[in-house]
Amino acid sequence: MAANAILRSTFGAVFPLFTVQMYDALGTRWASSVPCFIALACVPFPIFFYKYGPVIRRKCKYSAQAARYLDSLKSDLERQRSRAETQDVEAVATNEADTRA
């Protein structure tokens, strides 16, 4: 997100420096099409990162470490849930046995 903010701010700061020359040289139609073509060239990037993002993140040392930690938290939570369910089933069985007696 920080890289996105820096890149966007850089384009916002630099683009006005050459806009007048671009409109004089290319004319209104083509000069207005240049940002459109740049945006069109960026369309595949979100799709690429959506498809290959997990693989790319796993290759990063810190991201892989964070993913392993998150996986361990998820497995701990699953174990706690299964224990709680087991205890609930045992409590229901005990209550039923007490009720019958």
C-alpha positions in Angstrom: 0.0 0.0 0.0 2.9 2.3 0.7 4.4 1.7 -2.7 1.1 2.3 -4.3 0.8 5.6 -2.4 4.3 6.7 -3.4 3.8 5.8 -7.0 0.5 7.6 -7.2 1.9 10.7 -5.5 4.9 10.6 -7.9 2.6 10.5 -11.0 0.5 13.2 -9.5 3.5 15.4 -9.0 5.3 14.7 -12.3 2.4 14.5 -14.7 1.6 18.3 -14.7 5.3 19.0 -15.6 4.9 17.5 -19.1 1.1 17.8 -19.8 1.3 21.1 -21.7 4.0 19.9 -24.0 2.2 16.6 -24.5 -1.1 18.3 -25.5 0.8 20.7 -27.8 2.7 17.9 -29.5 -0.1 15.2 -29.7 -3.3 17.2 -29.9 -6.3 16.9 -27.6 -7.4 13.4 -28.6 -4.1 11.5 -28.5 -2.8 13.4 -25.4 -6.0 12.5 -23.6 -5.6 8.8 -24.8 -2.2 8.4 -23.3 -3.4 8.1 -19.6 -6.1 5.8 -20.8 -3.5 3.5 -22.5 -1.4 3.5 -19.4 -4.5 2.6 -17.3 -5.4 -0.1 -19.8 -1.8 -1.5 -19.6 -2.3 -1.8 -15.7 -5.5 -3.9 -16.0 -3.8 -7.3 -15.9 -1.9 -6.6 -12.6 -4.8 -7.1 -10.2 -5.7 -10.3 -12.0 -2.1 -11.5 -11.9 -1.7 -10.7 -8.2 -5.1 -12.3 -7.4 -4.1 -15.5 -9.2 -0.4 -15.7 -8.1 -0.4 -13.6 -5.0 -0.3 -16.5 -2.5 2.7 -18.1 -4.3 4.5 -14.8 -4.4 3.9 -14.1 -0.7 5.1 -17.6 0.3 8.5 -16.9 -1.4 9.1 -13.8 0.8 10.9 -14.7 4.0 8.8 -12.5 6.3 5.5 -13.2 4.6 6.1 -16.9 4.8 6.9 -16.7 8.5 3.7 -14.7 9.1 1.7 -17.3 7.1 3.1 -20.1 9.2 2.2 -18.3 12.4 -1.4 -17.6 11.1 -1.7 -21.3 10.1 -0.6 -22.3 13.6 -3.2 -20.0 15.1 -5.9 -21.4 12.9 -5.0 -25.0 13.9 -5.0 -24.0 17.6 -8.4 -22.5 17.2 -9.7 -25.7 15.4 -8.3 -27.8 18.3 -10.0 -25.6 20.9 -13.3 -25.8 19.0 -13.1 -29.6 18.7 -12.4 -29.9 22.5 -15.3 -27.6 23.3 -17.6 -29.7 21.1 -16.4 -32.9 22.8 -17.0 -31.4 26.2 -20.4 -30.2 25.1 -21.3 -33.7 23.9 -20.1 -35.2 27.1 -22.0 -32.7 29.2 -25.2 -33.5 27.3 -24.7 -37.2 27.8 -24.1 -36.7 31.5 -27.2 -34.5 31.8 -29.3 -37.2 30.0 -27.9 -39.9 32.3 -28.7 -37.8 35.4 -32.2 -37.1 34.1 -32.9 -40.8 33.6 -31.6 -41.8 37.0 
